[in-house]
Amino acid sequence: MLPESFTFSPLKKRQIQADFSGGHITSDAGLLLLREIDRRCRLTQDVAACLEDSRQAGKVKHELVDLIRQRVYGLACGYEDLNDHDNLRSDLAFQTALNRITPLASKATLGTQVRH
């Protein structure tokens, strides 16, 4: 028998729970599973460690690892085009998957930073 609900790792004070009672609903809930797998395997963190970030540190709003995660997670959900990220940047599931409670990177930021 399946549990009625289960809990994912929290994001600051935001509790993340999967159940069937409604609330904030997303069709990209697989992101939370991807987040847990990535956290354990450290795939995106290891990729970011292999790349040189030549941006001016004082002007950086989105860490390189976050840009990589946003792009990889978007691709995993079927969002091949960067223009999708202008809407996804304020999506609660994507923000949670990237451990942010603020908007993610825009398509312009992703297009200029994740081309190494």
Stockholm file with secondary structure:
# STOCKHOLM 1.0

chainA/1-116         MLPESFTFSPLKKRQIQADFSGGHITSDAGLLLLREIDRRCRLTQDVAACLEDSRQAGKVKHELVDLIRQRVYGLACGYEDLNDHDNLRSDLAFQTALNRITPLASKATLGTQVRH
#=GR chainA/1-116 SS CCCSCEECCCBTTBCCEECSSCSSCCSCTHHHHHHHHHHHHCHHHHHHHHSCCCSCGGGCSSCHHHHHHHHHHHHHTTCCSGGGHHHHTTCHHHHHHTTCSSCCCCHHHHHHHSCC
#=GC SS_cons         CCCSCEECCCBTTBCCEECSSCSSCCSCTHHHHHHHHHHHHCHHHHHHHHSCCCSCGGGCSSCHHHHHHHHHHHHHTTCCSGGGHHHHTTCHHHHHHTTCSSCCCCHHHHHHHSCC
//
